[in-house]
């Protein structure tokens, strides 16, 4: 992992990202309080909290500040109700197993330790809610910092990384990152894990990416990054170095790491099977218990929420498709742009880099800890990279393609959004887009895709194009601002949003 002096990111820019992340959370808090004050919630059942089924207890004494506790509890809406209920009572109902345990576990721990003295003041459930808000907002701020670090490492341009990171701080799904939802923890551990993976700290990356699968089910897809890395390292060992034994060792190690990322999700499914299926007669068993592969999560999504391939393609769902159209359009455009810019990389999955890629010594997830020399992707000195960025900006000011610029020795170096390093992120985003559009409730796409780094990298590229930057900049910021306002208004008052 690079040391602080070798870090490719700019610390003053990182401070700007930190300020933007905090400012965005304060803005969301103000908007939520404003809308809750001006409007009457559509559903006022949020404060209802029946006694836990598993361990009923006597009624606790009334809090000293009931009005404050009630105000905090009133903000618990939509899926936040499930997360708090799990933190308080555990998994009581079958459908509650759709919510993975990392966030409820963190809420439980914080509410029973740091915030435990507040129970007598505002009540137990309000303390749980307060713990959830603190965890999610702090996790988002940390995620923004890691997002900038990852962007700087991948894009090799601190300015582009800064633009992308500020966009992430004010992303259209911001309301969910300030609410008691798993988006913030997932973003922290997925983006942080990718940063450590790019920095060649594989063991740390493995832990972080595995935790992302404990926050959200789509966290298991992060195993694909390790799979991509493994294939390229094995290819290099087998065909470039002619070391078959090393290639086999790399394949086995990569497969083991991919399995480790699946472990948290599989463990939780096993826990659900143990609680719901074991010790019951065949007649009492739920249908999914009898399946060849008894996967609880898939059954819940299909049975309770109607999730399935093309199940959402109904005329009455057209407004939801329109709601998701901006994020899907941006994602599809980012994929098409990359494919058209680097067809040789996409078609070969990066196994046969073009001549300019070879001359620019770009590698994907390079890892060679046996050598004392720096990895290939770090061979450019900071001075040379700075000179390259200056040339890139001059070319762009003349109306050139920001993805391409000439360097002294006459080769063409592809950096930024069209570098080979972006390919695994494009493949991951493509799978997520297809899943959101064809399988899931499509309106969830706004928050499902909001943690995809390549979306913001592409938006940052558009905003820096001389011919279209002004128009694209206005459109992108208008989209983010509108969804922040709309989301804080609808979501906080228990109206459907995404």
Secondary structure, DSSP 8 states (H G I E B T S, - for coil): ---TTT-SS-HHHHHHHHHHHHHHHHHHHHHHHHHHHHS--S---TT-----SSS--------TTHHHHHHHHHT--THHHHHHHHHHH---SGGGGGS-HHHHHHHHHHHHTTTGGGHHHH-HHHHHHHHHHHHHHHHHHHHHHHHHHHHHHHHS-HHHHHHHHHHHHT-TTHHHHSSSSTHHHHHHHHHHHHHHHHTT-HHHHHHHHHHHHHH-GGGGGGHHHHHHHHHHHHHIIIIIS--HHHHHHHHHHHHHHHHHHHHHHHHHHHHHHHHHTTT--TTTS-GGGGSSS--HHHHHHHHHH---TTTT--GGGHHHHHHHHHHHHHHHHHHHHHHHH-HHHHHTTTSS--HHHHHTT--SS---TTSSS--GGG-S-HHHHHHHHHHHHHHHHTT--TTEEE-TTS-EEE-GGGSGGGHHHHHHHHHHHHHHHHTS-GGGHHHHSTT-HHHHHHHHHHHT-TTTHHHHHHHHHHHHHHHHHHHHHHHHTT----
